[in-house]
Amino acid sequence: MNTPAHLLIGATVFARPAKGQTLWAALLGSLLPDLSLYVMAGTSLYILGIPAQEVFDQLYFSPAWQTVFAIDNSFILWGLALLLGVWRAWHFLTVAASAGILHLGMDFLLHAGDGRPQFWPLSDWVFHSPVSYWDRTHNALWVVPASIAICSAAYLVLWRRGLSVSAKLFFAVLLGAEVWVARQWLLFF
């Protein structure tokens, strides 16, 4: 699933109230599983000048990158973070870990051929879903409209929770980014 969708859905599910530390925790947990990809791909593309095809066809699947993805997409590690948050009654960690686990669950179901080893350190096994959020050969033509509808509904729920004007604009930008990226997937993949 696209990162803007994770942010919209994670905030909707876990940011109650949708402000302050709770909102920040939901956004952080929704973002962290994808952050390493942005850092590594951004560095490779824009600082090192590596062609996009090499970054996404070779580096993405390299043992080094997959190790990083295994760590930040581990149900085991995120589950331990959630247990720690609940045990210590650390609301911020509990919300962030919950949003992270939701992110991992959505990715588990929507990555066909580009999934990550989500049971690290116990296993390097990767689930290859029959459904993809971007690949037309794996039902993306059905997933994309559903994703946009879910993200639009999430935005409306957040709007009704009394967000500040800046938060409403932020989530509107996320919704616009989700629609734009989803359109790109359908046009080019």
C-alpha positions in Angstrom: 0.0 0.0 0.0 1.2 3.5 -0.7 2.5 5.5 2.3 -0.1 8.2 2.2 -2.8 5.5 2.5 -1.0 4.1 5.5 -0.9 7.5 7.1 -4.6 8.3 6.5 -5.8 4.9 7.6 -3.4 4.7 10.6 -4.5 8.2 11.8 -8.2 7.3 11.4 -8.0 4.1 13.3 -5.6 5.1 16.1 -5.6 8.9 16.5 -8.4 9.3 19.0 -8.3 12.2 19.6 -6.9 13.3 16.3 -4.6 15.8 17.8 -1.4 16.2 19.8 0.7 13.3 20.8 -1.8 10.7 19.9 -2.0 11.9 16.3 1.8 12.2 16.1 2.2 8.6 17.4 -0.3 7.2 14.9 1.5 9.0 12.0 4.9 7.9 13.2 3.9 4.3 13.5 2.2 4.4 10.1 5.3 5.9 8.5 8.2 4.0 10.1 7.9 0.7 8.1 8.3 2.6 4.9 10.9 5.2 6.0 14.0 3.1 5.2 12.8 2.7 1.6 12.5 6.4 1.2 15.9 7.0 2.8 17.7 4.3 0.8 16.0 4.9 -2.5 16.3 8.7 -2.2 20.0 8.5 -1.4 20.6 6.0 -4.3 18.6 8.0 -6.8 19.3 11.6 -5.9 22.7 11.6 -4.2 24.5 8.6 -5.7 22.8 9.0 -9.1 21.9 5.3 -9.5 19.3 4.8 -12.2 15.7 4.0 -11.0 15.6 0.7 -12.8 18.7 -0.5 -10.9 17.4 0.8 -7.6 14.0 -0.8 -7.9 14.9 -4.0 -9.8 18.2 -4.8 -8.2 19.0 -2.9 -5.0 15.4 -3.3 -3.6 15.8 -7.1 -3.8 19.4 -7.2 -2.6 20.3 -9.0 0.6 21.4 -5.7 2.3 18.1 -3.8 1.5 16.0 -6.9 2.4 17.7 -7.1 5.7 16.8 -3.5 6.5 13.2 -4.1 5.4 13.1 -7.3 7.5 13.9 -5.3 10.6 11.6 -2.4 10.1 8.8 -4.6 8.8 9.0 -7.3 11.5 5.7 -8.3 13.1 7.9 -9.7 15.9 9.7 -6.4 16.7 6.5 -4.3 16.3 4.7 -6.8 18.5 7.3 -6.5 21.2 7.1 -2.7 21.0 3.3 -3.0 21.4 3.7 -5.3 24.4 6.2 -2.9 26.0 3.9 0.0 25.4 0.9 -1.7 26.9 2.9 -3.2 29.8 4.5 0.2 30.7 1.3 2.1 29.9 3.2 4.2 27.4 0.3 5.6 25.3 2.6 7.1 22.6 4.4 3.8 22.1 1.2 1.8 22.2 -0.5 3.9 19.5 2.7 4.0 17.3 3.2 0.3 17.6 -0.5 -0.4 16.8 -0.3 1.8 13.7 2.9 0.1 12.7 1.3 -3.3 13.0 -1.7 -2.2 11.0 0.7 -1.0 8.3 2.4 -4.4 8.2 -0.9 -6.2 8.0 -2.0 -4.2 5.0 1.4 -4.7 3.3 1.2 -8.4 4.1 -2.0 -8.7 2.1 -1.1 -6.3 -0.7 2.4 -7.2 -1.8 2.6 -9.6 -4.7 6.2 -10.4 -5.6 7.6 -7.5 -3.7 6.8 -8.4 -0.1 9.2 -8.2 2.8 10.4 -10.9 5.3 8.0 -9.8 8.1 8.8 -12.5 10.6 12.4 -11.5 11.2 14.4 -12.6 13.2 12.5 -15.9 13.4 12.3 -16.4 9.6 13.3 -14.9 6.3 10.1 -16.2 4.7 8.2 -13.8 2.5 4.5 -14.1 1.8 3.7 -13.4 -1.9 0.1 -12.2 -1.9 -2.1 -12.9 -4.9 -3.2 -9.3 -4.6 -1.2 -6.2 -5.2 -1.8 -2.5 -4.6 0.0 -1.5 -7.8 0.5 -4.5 -10.1 -2.4 -4.9 -12.6 -1.4 -8.6 -13.1 -2.3 -9.1 -9.5 -5.7 -7.4 -9.3 -4.6 -3.8 -8.8 -7.5 -2.7 -11.0 -9.8 -3.7 -8.1 -7.5 -2.7 -5.3 -6.8 0.9 -6.4 -10.4 2.1 -6.5 -11.1 0.4 -3.1 -8.0 2.0 -1.6 -9.0 5.4 -2.9 -12.5 4.9 -1.4 -11.1 3.8 1.9 -8.7 6.8 2.0 -11.5 9.2 1.1 -13.6 7.8 3.9 -10.7 8.0 6.3 -10.2 11.7 5.4 -13.9 12.4 6.0 -13.7 10.7 9.4 -10.6 12.7 10.3 -12.2 15.9 9.1 -15.2 15.3 11.4 -12.9 14.8 14.4 -12.3 18.5 14.6 -8.8 18.7 13.1 -7.0 22.0 13.0 -6.9 23.8 9.7 -3.3 22.8 9.1 -4.1 19.2 9.9 -7.0 19.2 7.5 -4.7 20.6 4.8 -2.0 18.0 5.6 -4.5 15.1 5.3 -5.9 16.7 2.1 -2.4 16.7 0.6 -2.0 13.0 1.7 -5.3 12.1 0.0 -4.3 14.0 -3.1 -0.9 12.2 -3.1 -2.6 8.8 -2.7 -4.9 9.5 -5.7 -2.0 10.7 -7.8 0.3 7.8 -7.0 -2.5 5.3 -7.5 -3.2 6.8 -10.9 0.5 6.5 -11.7 0.5 2.8 -10.8 -2.5 2.1 -13.1 -1.1 4.1 -16.0 2.4 2.7 -15.9 2.3 -0.7 -14.2 
